[in-house]
Amino acid sequence: MKYKLELLEDALNDMIESFVWYESQKKGLGGEFYFCIKDGLKRLRGTPKRFQKIFLNVRRLVLKKFPFNIFYIINENNDIIKIIAIYHNSRSPLQWKNRI
């Protein structure tokens, strides 16, 4: 069964800011980042419980090519995965924890 994805506005902003930064570093790198995120979200939809819980009911998927994590919560009642943050590994977890 595939879950539905729900991206919080803050998570979408995380992704857009990072895309813009990568694109400013090298033309096309923002696109690579976007496709890496897209691949991660595709993996989540198929097997969201596969990834480890790291804080309360928040789970984390580590991206393959970029030093980013996708933080999410699974709502079993309606089969929705709520993406709460797309964060660089070096950022403080206190910021995304405030989104829960």
N, C-alpha and C positions, 0 to 999 in steps of 0.2 A: 504494500500500500504506500502511496506517495502522500506526503504531508503537504499542506499549503504553507507558503512562506508569507510572513508579515514582517516588513522592515520598519522599525521605528524611524521616525524622522531623524533622530540623532545618529542612528546607524547609517542612514543614507548620506547624511552630511559628512560622517567620518570617511565614507568611501569616496565621495566627491572631492573632498579636500586632499586626500591621498592621491587620487587620480591626477588632480591638477599639479600637485608637487612632483610626482614622477614624470609627468609629461613635460614639466619645465626643466627637468634634469636631462632628458633625452627624448627626442621626438619618437613616439611609438611605445615608449615604456609605460605610459599611462594605460594604453590599450592592453598591454600584456598584463598589467595589474588587474584591470577590469575582468579579463578572461580568467585569470586565476581566481578571483572572487566568484565569478559565475560558476566555475568548476566546483569550488567549495560548496556553494549553495546547492548545486545539483547532487553532490554526495550527501549533503544533509537531508535532502528531501527523501532519499531512498532509505537511509539508515541513520536516523538522528540519535538513536540511543547508543550507537557505536562509540560515540565520543564521551570522554570522561566528564563527570560532574566535578566542578572545581570550587563552587561556592553556592551553598544552599541547593537550589534546583537549576542553577546556571551551568551549562555545559560549554565546552570550548573545542572548536576545530582549528587546528594549526594549518595555515596555508603552506603549500609545498614550495613555492618559489620565492615568495616575499615574506619578510619577517612580521607577519600579521596574524592575528587570531580573530575568529568570528565567535562572539559570545551569544548564546541563545538559550531560550527556555522552551520546553515542549509542553503544549497544552493538549493533554490526552483526551479531554472531553470533546474537542472539536477538530482534532488532528491538525493543529496549527503549530508551526515553529515560529516563535517570535524572536527576531534578530534584534538584540539590544545594543550591540556595539561591533564595530570592525576596527580593531585597535592594533597599532604598532606594538611590538613586544616591549619596547623600552618605556612606554607610557605607564603612568601610575594606574593600578586597578581601582583606586578609590573613585576615579571619575566615572567609570562604567557601572560601578556598584550603586551609585546614586540613581541610576536609571531603572533599577529593579522596583 
